[in-house]
Every structure is written in structure tokens, then in C-alpha cells.
Amino acid sequence: MSWHGRIWFLAACLAVSGLLAAFTMWATPDAGPSGKTRVAVTLASGATRPAGLTVTDLHDIGELRARFNADQGHPRLLLALAPT
């Protein structure tokens, strides 16, 4: 491939990357003044919210360990989400 072809290929890759970055910034919802992104949870039509079901934000590993050990002997579901 000639150097002209390589330059055009590099320019095309940069343009596509720039467009993807711009679209990502435009499509990302605003986190708002608190810095936390609002999340909407929708139940299926006709479904009712299970009693006692909550989602909790944990701030350190000690909170996670305490809550996990408190339900010893019961089935547990652990969902870990990372912002990256």
C-alpha cells in the first residue's frame, strides 16, 4: 500500500472514531446535579413489585461483606456493575 493510501486509511479511521465519540457524548444521558445517573426500572405489564425487594448502593467492601454474610443459608443474587 502506498503512503497516500495509508494516509487516507488513517484519516478515515480518525473520522470514524471522532464520529463515534461525538455520538457517544450526545447519546449519554445527563447525570444531573447530584452526579448520579437516574435509572428507570419498568416491570412487565401486570407484574407486581415483590415485597421486600430493594436495590442498595454499597460504598465499600465492608458493607458488601456484612450484607452478604447476613443472609447465610439463603439464596443470594449479587449484581456488580462498574462504570467502566
Residue frames as qw, qx, qy, qz and C-alpha x, y, z in Angstrom:
[[0.000, 0.892, 0.452, 0.000, 0.00, 0.00, 0.00],
 [0.402, 0.512, -0.033, 0.758, 1.37, 3.40, -0.91],
 [0.233, -0.185, -0.485, 0.822, 1.85, 6.13, 1.65],
 [0.319, -0.119, -0.173, -0.924, -1.11, 8.02, 0.13],
 [0.646, -0.275, -0.631, -0.329, -3.31, 5.01, 0.77],
 [0.517, -0.244, -0.654, 0.496, -2.08, 4.76, 4.35],
 [0.015, -0.035, -0.218, 0.975, -2.78, 8.45, 5.00],
 [0.502, -0.186, -0.348, -0.770, -6.33, 8.12, 3.61],
 [0.662, -0.273, -0.698, -0.013, -6.90, 5.00, 5.71],
 [0.365, -0.184, -0.538, 0.737, -5.63, 6.76, 8.84],
 [0.187, -0.051, 0.004, -0.981, -7.81, 9.81, 8.09],
 [0.608, -0.249, -0.532, -0.535, -10.87, 7.57, 7.63],
 [0.602, -0.268, -0.695, 0.288, -10.18, 5.77, 10.92],
 [0.181, -0.118, -0.372, 0.903, -9.80, 9.07, 12.77],
 [0.357, -0.141, -0.223, -0.896, -13.02, 10.40, 11.24],
 [0.663, -0.299, -0.631, -0.269, -14.98, 7.29, 12.25],
 [0.504, -0.231, -0.619, 0.557, -13.51, 7.42, 15.77],
 [0.001, 0.008, 0.166, -0.986, -14.42, 11.09, 16.07],
 [0.513, -0.220, -0.389, -0.733, -17.98, 10.44, 14.91],
 [0.665, -0.303, -0.682, 0.033, -18.37, 7.56, 17.38],
 [0.350, -0.169, -0.496, 0.776, -17.02, 9.71, 20.23],
 [0.201, -0.078, -0.037, -0.976, -19.36, 12.57, 19.31],
 [0.615, -0.274, -0.537, -0.508, -22.36, 10.25, 19.12],
 [0.593, -0.260, -0.686, 0.330, -21.48, 8.67, 22.48],
 [0.158, -0.112, -0.353, 0.915, -21.24, 12.08, 24.15],
 [0.366, -0.108, -0.219, -0.898, -24.51, 13.20, 22.55],
 [0.672, -0.230, -0.604, -0.363, -26.40, 9.98, 23.39],
 [0.430, -0.107, -0.733, 0.516, -25.25, 9.72, 27.01],
 [0.325, -0.804, -0.440, -0.234, -27.95, 10.90, 29.45],
 [0.033, 0.684, -0.313, 0.659, -27.11, 13.82, 31.70],
 [0.500, -0.132, -0.755, 0.402, -26.08, 12.74, 35.19],
 [0.342, -0.827, -0.349, -0.278, -27.70, 15.83, 36.71],
 [0.081, -0.827, 0.316, -0.458, -26.52, 17.96, 39.62],
 [0.787, -0.514, 0.304, -0.157, -26.06, 15.05, 42.03],
 [0.061, 0.601, -0.776, -0.182, -23.66, 13.28, 39.69],
 [0.429, 0.027, 0.897, -0.099, -25.76, 10.10, 39.77],
 [0.269, 0.018, -0.653, -0.708, -27.43, 8.87, 36.63],
 [0.643, 0.029, 0.378, -0.666, -31.13, 8.27, 37.10],
 [0.070, 0.075, -0.964, -0.247, -32.23, 4.72, 36.34],
 [0.677, 0.010, 0.043, -0.735, -35.77, 3.73, 35.44],
 [0.110, -0.060, 0.992, -0.011, -36.91, 0.20, 36.17],
 [0.613, 0.069, -0.186, -0.765, -40.01, -0.97, 34.35],
 [0.473, -0.028, 0.853, -0.220, -41.96, -4.03, 35.38],
 [0.033, -0.146, -0.844, -0.516, -43.71, -6.19, 32.80],
 [0.472, -0.232, -0.150, -0.837, -47.36, -5.36, 32.31],
 [0.819, -0.333, -0.323, -0.337, -49.47, -6.99, 35.01],
 [0.684, 0.025, -0.562, 0.465, -46.44, -7.67, 37.22],
 [0.447, -0.871, -0.072, -0.192, -46.34, -6.52, 40.81],
 [0.199, 0.689, -0.573, 0.397, -43.25, -5.47, 42.72],
 [0.732, -0.184, -0.632, 0.174, -42.12, -8.27, 45.07],
 [0.497, -0.848, -0.039, -0.182, -42.44, -7.36, 48.74],
 [0.690, -0.641, 0.234, 0.241, -39.16, -6.53, 50.43],
 [0.768, 0.277, 0.244, 0.523, -37.17, -6.32, 47.20],
 [0.050, -0.970, 0.049, 0.235, -34.78, -3.37, 47.19],
 [0.741, 0.452, -0.081, 0.491, -31.68, -2.27, 45.33],
 [0.495, -0.836, 0.001, 0.238, -28.95, -0.86, 47.55],
 [0.471, 0.769, -0.306, 0.304, -25.88, 1.19, 46.67],
 [0.833, -0.458, -0.054, 0.307, -22.86, -0.09, 48.55],
 [0.138, 0.965, -0.207, 0.077, -19.92, 2.22, 49.11],
 [0.005, -0.661, 0.745, -0.091, -17.19, -0.12, 50.36],
 [0.551, 0.134, -0.818, -0.099, -16.34, -3.81, 50.60],
 [0.019, -0.023, 0.796, -0.604, -17.26, -3.92, 54.31],
 [0.568, 0.180, 0.207, -0.776, -20.91, -3.11, 53.55],
 [0.700, 0.260, -0.531, -0.400, -20.98, -5.80, 50.87],
 [0.351, 0.166, -0.888, 0.248, -19.42, -8.39, 53.21],
 [0.230, 0.037, 0.652, -0.721, -21.85, -7.58, 56.04],
 [0.669, 0.231, 0.028, -0.706, -24.94, -7.80, 53.83],
 [0.638, 0.281, -0.679, -0.232, -23.73, -10.96, 52.13],
 [0.251, 0.111, -0.887, 0.372, -22.99, -12.72, 55.44],
 [0.400, 0.001, 0.434, -0.808, -26.31, -11.60, 56.98],
 [0.801, 0.200, -0.071, -0.560, -28.24, -13.86, 54.56],
 [0.031, 0.379, -0.924, -0.032, -26.21, -17.00, 55.20],
 [0.306, 0.159, 0.922, -0.177, -28.19, -20.10, 54.28],
 [0.489, 0.680, 0.394, -0.378, -30.47, -18.26, 51.82],
 [0.634, 0.420, 0.398, 0.513, -30.11, -17.90, 48.06],
 [0.145, -0.769, -0.015, 0.622, -28.45, -14.59, 47.18],
 [0.612, 0.638, 0.291, 0.367, -28.12, -12.64, 43.97],
 [0.374, -0.660, 0.103, 0.643, -25.16, -10.30, 43.66],
 [0.553, 0.729, 0.283, 0.290, -25.09, -7.86, 40.74],
 [0.454, -0.577, 0.113, 0.669, -21.88, -5.89, 40.37],
 [0.496, 0.797, 0.257, 0.231, -21.83, -3.04, 37.86],
 [0.524, -0.387, 0.099, 0.752, -18.78, -0.99, 37.03],
 [0.279, 0.858, 0.129, -0.412, -18.87, 2.42, 35.34],
 [0.042, 0.663, -0.591, -0.457, -16.01, 1.48, 33.02]]
